[in-house]
Amino acid sequence: MEAYYYSGKTGEYICVLYAMEDPEVEGRVIMPPDTTLTPPPECGEKQVAVWDGEAWAIKEDHRRHMDATGHYVGGTPYWLPGDTWKDEPRYMTTIGPLPEGATTVCPEKTEQEIQAENLQNTIYESEAYLNSTDYRVLKFMDKYISTHPEVLAEFEAEYPDTLVKRQEARDKINGAQASAQIAGINLDEQYLLV
């Protein structure tokens, strides 16, 4: 005879066991602990059948479960008010609905975070250009020491627009830093994508 085993802790349906008839008392069934003869109802996705001592009830189940390899799978990721795009998703550890106010959509960056990230990236790109062209300026400065007017023309012929682009890069850095200061944005790695 089939008996339906449930968790003694949570009441959730686990599996089918077999109950034996008592050989000493006709018609009596020896029930394993935490079982019932009442079959559980069919459950949908993210649902579980729970025995309340008298009957089965279908309840929401958003928990993750461990697979045969020992890795957590499934579950419903959610975020609570106050969580940000940098926060890891939360998962339920108990049977039941998600907490009140929970959302299953990861929060987005704020306008200020997006602005700060763009300004910080402008600074990094401009600094990278300056760093990558430093050798040109040093080469030019070595030649410039001789103070020959033809040196500047030679530099501009070999590296056209370098001096102009370096000044533009410096202007971008200064502009981005000024914009951040005016907007009250602290430019640091907290706004950068990892």
N, C-alpha and C positions, 0 to 999 in steps of 0.2 A: 504494500500500500504506500502511495506517495505521501510524503510529508514535506512541507515547505519551510526551509530553514531561513531564519532571519537573524540579524545581529542583535545580540542581547543588549548592546549599548545604544545603537541608533534605531533599531527596529526595521532597518532596510532589508529587503529580500536578498538572499545570497544564492541559494541553489536548492535543488530537489534532493531530499534524502529519502530513505525507505524506512517506514515504520513497520514493526513486526507485530503480529497478533500475539497476545499473551497465551502461551500454551496451557496455562493453568486456569484461566478464566475465559470462557467462550465469548466472542464478540468484543472483547476488550483489546485495545491497541496500546502497545508500549511506544510512547512518543519520545523521540530524542529531545533533549533540552532545546528551547528556543525554536520550536517548530509548531506548525499548525496544519490541519488537514484542508483548510480553506485555500484554494489556489489564488495566487496574486493576480491582479489585473494586468493587462497589457499596458506598457508605458511607452510614451513617445520619447523623442530626443530631449535630453536634459531633464528627465523625470525619473523618479524611483518610487517603487511600491514600499510603503512603510506599514508595519503591523503595529497597531496601537493596543493590542491585548484582546481586542474583540473583533476587529475588522481591518482590512487593508485600506490605506488611503494613498492616493497618488500625490507626490510632492515634487516641487522643483528641485533639481540637483545640478548645481553649477560647479561642483568640485572637479579638480583634476584627479586622475587615477593613474596608478603606476602600472606600466605594461610589463610584459614578461622579461624585458631587458633591464628593468629597474629605472626607467625614465618616466617622468610625468607626461601624460598626454591628455588631450581634451580640456574640459573645463571652459569657463567663460571668463575671459580677461575683462576687468572693469577698473574704472577710476572713480574716485570720490571728489566732491567739491573741494577745491584747494590743491588738488594734484596738478602737476604741470606736465608738459611734453617730455620732460627729462625723467619723470617718475616711471618706475617699472609697473606693469599691470599687476593688479591684485587678483587673487583667486579665493573663492570660498573654501572653507575647511569644514563646514557643516552643511547639512541638508537644509534647503529652504531657498527663498527668493534672494535676489541681490539686495544689498542694503538700500534704504531709501536715499534717493539722490544720486545713485550710481549711474554711470554711463558706460557703454561698451565701446565708445569712440575715444581714442587717445586725444587729450587736450592739445590744442594747437598753440604755436608760439604767439605771444602778444605782438602787437604792432611795434612796441618799443624794442622787443627782442629781435624782431626781423630787421628793424632799422639799425640796431647796434651791430648785428651780424654783418650787414652790408657795409657799414662804416669800417668795422674791423677788417673785413676782407679787402676793402679798398686800401687800407694802410698796409696790410701784408703784401698785396700785389705790388704796390708802389715801392715798398722797401726791398722787395725781391728784385725789382728792376734796378734800383740803385745799387744793390750789392752785386748784381751780375755785370754792371758796367763800370764798377770802380777801377778795374784794371785799365780801362781806356783813359780814365781821367789821370791816373797815376802816370801812365805812359806819356800823356800830353804834358803833365806838369814837369816831368823829367826833361822833356824837350823845351818847355817854356822857360826853363831856368836860363837858357842862353839868351832869352829876350829878343829873339829874332821874330819880326812880324810875320814872316812866311810860315812860322810854326802853326799858328792858328788856322791858316788856310789849309795846311797839310792835314791837320787833325780833322777838320770838317770834311775834307775830301775822303779821308780814310773811314771816318765814322760819322756819316751825315746824320744830322738831327739829334745826335746823342746829348749834347748840352741842352738843347731845347726840351727833349723828352725827360731828362733828369730834373730840370726845373719844373716841368709839369707834374712829375711824380712827387716832388717836394710839396708843390702846391696842393695836390690831392691829399697828401698826408695831413698837412696843416688844415685844409678844409674839413676833412673827416673828423679830426680831433676837435675843431671848433664847433662843428655841428653837434657832436656828442656832448660837449660841454654845455652848449646852449640848451639841449634837450634834457640835460641832467642824466646822461647815460654814462655808466662806468664801463669803459671798453676793456674787457678782459676775456678770458677763455670761457666764461660761463655762457656766453652767447654763441659760441662756435659749435658746429655740428661735430660729433665725435666720430 
